[in-house]
Amino acid sequence: MVRAEMRELAPADVTLARHPASAAELVALREHFAVEVQVRAEVLGMRIISFGWTTAALLAGRKTVTRRLWKAPYARRFHKGDLLAAYDRSPRIGGKHVATIRLTADPYLESTADAPPEDYAGEGFDYLTELGKNVDGMPPASLWRVWHWPQTAQMLWVVRFELVDISNRIDLGKQLLAALGEEPTAGLAG
């Protein structure tokens, strides 16, 4: 976003005339745009869900389930058939809308120790393993084992979904590379 566009969208109490912006102005802008993104998604009837480490699997169509540490009142706002705006990370920290997903079931509570074997692939862990990528700082197989240890198992909300659309398909290659932590080649740059 160019500075002139930011100036038009920025809240009245943030000035962008000076360069560089103060740290307080940058924080205010980030918070303003995160709220604006949330409002736009809600106007479109979509809530936001972020995928962080597993974004590459989502964009490759290799992720169909996620587990969340949500409070019950929040989880109960989601229902089978809901469309959600999928982000590569929280919009509060600069995340981007990368896809749209549709819930295939109402979210439900389940112990990680009871996660069925097929959910290893559904979580995108097999794909991330193929790529040599970690999840939360550890290989996916290690995280899966930790989830199944009785001492470390936890109750999480299981969210099952299908990929409906990838945002801005022209940038799909760039999004996949960014999710993998790689730089685009000359053919994708620009």
N, C-alpha and C positions, 0 to 999 in steps of 0.2 A: 504494500500500500504506500503510495507516495505521500509526502508530507502534507500537500494541499488537501488530499482526501481525508487524511487523519484530522486536519484542522476542522473540516466540515463536520465530521462525525464526533469529534471530541466533546466532552461535557464543557459547559460554559466556564467552569472554574479551572480549566487546564489551558494554559497558553502554550502555543507551539511556535511563537515568533522567535524565541531565542534558540540558539543552537550551540552546544547540545542541550537537550532537555535535562532538567534536574532529575535526580533519582525519584523524588516525590511525584513529579509529573509522569514519569515512566510507570510508576506503580499505579497511579490513578488511571492512566490510559489502559494499562493491562487489565485492571479491574473493570473499567467501563466496557471494554471490548468483550471481555469474558461474559459480562452480564448481557450485552447486546447479542452475542452469539446464542446464549441460552434463551433469550426472549424470542429471537428469530426462529429457533428450532421449535419453541412452544407454540408460536403463531402457526407454524406449519403442522402442528399437531404431533411433533416428535420430541421425545426426551433424548438426552445425550447419554451415551455410554462410551467410555474410552478403553482402549485395548493395550496401550503401552507395548510391552515386550512381545506380544503376540500379534501385532498389527500385520506383519508380513504374512503370517498364516491366514489371517482374515482376508487380506487382499488377494491371496492366491486361491481362495475358496476352500481352504483346508481347515477352517475352524468353524464349528457349529454349536459350541457350548462354552460357557464361561462360568466361573464360580465367583461369587461376590460376598463380602462381609458387609451386608446391609442390615439396617434395622427393619423389623417386620412392617411397620407402617409404610416405609418407603417401598419395600419390595412388593407390597400388596397393590401398589399403584400401577404395576405392570401386568399386562394380560396377553394371552395368546392372540396373535393377529396385530398387535401394536407394532408400528414402525418406529425405529429408533435411529437417530443420527449417530453413526459410529465415528469416533475420533481416534487419532493416533496417540493422543495423550490428552490430558485435561485441557479444555480451552482456557482455563485460568492461567496455564503456564505456556500458552502459545500453541496448543494443539490445533490440528486441522481436521475438518470434516472429510473423511476419506471414503465413507461408504454409508449405505442405508441397509439396515437389517430388519427382518420381521420375526417376532417371537413365534415359535412353533408350539409353545406350551406356556402355561402360567409358571412363573418362577416357584420353586419349592425348596424347602430346607433339606439338606442331606449332609451327613458326616463325610468328610473327605475320605475316611477309611472305607466308606461304602461306594465310592465312585467306581462304576463298572469299567472293566478293561477297555471297552470300545471308546470310552471317553478320553483315553490317552490320545487317540487320533483326533477325536472331536475337539479337544482343547488346542489342537494344532501342534502338539508336542512331537509327533512323528515328523512333521514337516520341519520344525525348528531343529530337531536332531539331525535330519538330513543336511541342513545348512550349517550345522556346528554352532548354533546360537544358544545362548543361555536364557533362562527365565528367572527373574528375580535373583540374578547372580549365580545361578547354578544350572547344570545341564538338566533338561526337562525330565530325564529318567530319574535323576536324584530328587527333584521336587516331587515327582509322582510317588516315590518310595516314602519320602517324609510325610506326605499326605496320608499314607496308609499305616503309618506307625500309630499304635493306640495312644502313645504319650503325646504325639503332636497333632493328631487328627482334630479337626475343628468343624463346627457346623457352619456351612456356607449356603447361600442361595444359589441354586443351579438355574442358569438362564440358557435355555435352548433356543436357537434361532437359525434362520437361513439368510444368506446374502442375497439382497434384492438388487442392489445397484452399487457400482463403484463411482464415487464422485469424480467428475472431470476426467473421464476416461483418457483424454489426451495426456494427462500427467500420470497415468498408471505406472509407467516404467520408473519415473522419478520417485513416486510414492513407495514402490516396492524397494527400490535401492535405498531410499532414506530409512525405511523400516528395517532394512538389513544392515544399516550403518555404513553403506558404501557410497562412493561418489559416482554421479552419472558419467557415462562415457561421452565423448564429443558428440555422438549422434543424438543423445538425449539432453545434453546441456542446452541452456538457453530457453 
